[in-house]
Amino acid sequence: MENDTLIQRIENALSEIRPFLNNDGGDIELVSVEDGVVNVRLLGTCTYCTINQMTLKSGVEMTIKKHAPEISKVINLDSLTPTIN
């Protein structure tokens, strides 16, 4: 039950920031929440945007922490995937 409430607060935070991402052709999805860490995936133009890490930290993470202060960090799962040249 407590986790459901946390997920809902995180989804509310994402709903707050989603219009800004949508305006630039992007989006975000919640993948999982584990031990105070929120895993998200940036979508659309956010995937390859040069400032997506800044957006993640100063926009997404800040908004999520406002709604769910127990969250310690937010990770974009796509940024963990190595690129093959």
C-alpha positions in Angstrom: 0.0 0.0 0.0 2.8 2.4 0.9 4.6 1.7 -2.3 1.4 2.4 -4.3 1.2 5.8 -2.7 4.8 6.5 -3.5 4.3 5.5 -7.2 1.3 7.7 -7.4 3.2 10.7 -6.0 6.0 10.0 -8.5 3.5 9.8 -11.4 2.0 13.1 -10.2 5.4 14.7 -10.4 6.0 13.3 -13.9 2.6 14.6 -14.9 3.7 18.1 -13.7 6.9 18.0 -15.9 5.5 16.1 -18.9 4.0 19.1 -20.6 7.4 20.8 -20.8 8.9 17.7 -22.3 6.0 17.3 -24.7 6.5 20.9 -25.9 9.9 19.9 -27.1 8.8 16.6 -28.7 9.9 14.5 -25.8 8.3 12.5 -23.0 9.2 10.4 -19.9 8.1 7.1 -18.5 8.5 5.6 -15.1 10.2 2.3 -15.2 10.7 1.3 -11.6 11.3 2.5 -8.0 13.8 0.6 -5.9 15.4 1.6 -2.6 14.8 5.4 -3.0 16.0 5.4 -6.6 13.6 6.2 -9.4 14.4 4.7 -12.8 12.9 6.5 -15.8 13.3 6.4 -19.5 13.4 9.7 -21.5 11.6 9.3 -24.8 11.3 11.2 -28.1 13.6 14.1 -28.7 14.7 13.9 -25.0 16.5 10.6 -25.9 19.2 12.4 -27.9 19.0 15.9 -26.5 22.4 17.3 -25.5 21.0 18.7 -22.3 18.9 15.7 -21.2 21.1 15.1 -18.1 20.5 18.7 -17.0 16.8 18.3 -17.6 16.9 15.1 -15.6 18.6 16.6 -12.6 17.3 20.1 -12.5 13.8 19.4 -13.8 12.7 15.8 -13.3 14.6 14.9 -10.1 13.8 18.2 -8.4 10.1 17.8 -9.2 10.0 14.2 -8.0 11.8 15.1 -4.8 9.2 17.8 -4.2 6.4 15.2 -4.4 8.4 12.4 -2.8 11.2 13.7 -0.5 12.3 10.1 0.4 13.6 9.7 -3.2 17.4 10.0 -3.3 18.0 10.1 -7.0 16.6 9.7 -10.5 18.3 7.7 -13.1 17.7 7.7 -16.9 18.1 4.1 -17.9 19.0 4.9 -21.5 22.0 6.9 -20.3 23.4 3.7 -18.8 23.3 1.9 -22.1 26.6 2.1 -23.9 26.6 3.4 -27.5 28.3 1.3 -30.1 30.1 3.3 -32.8 
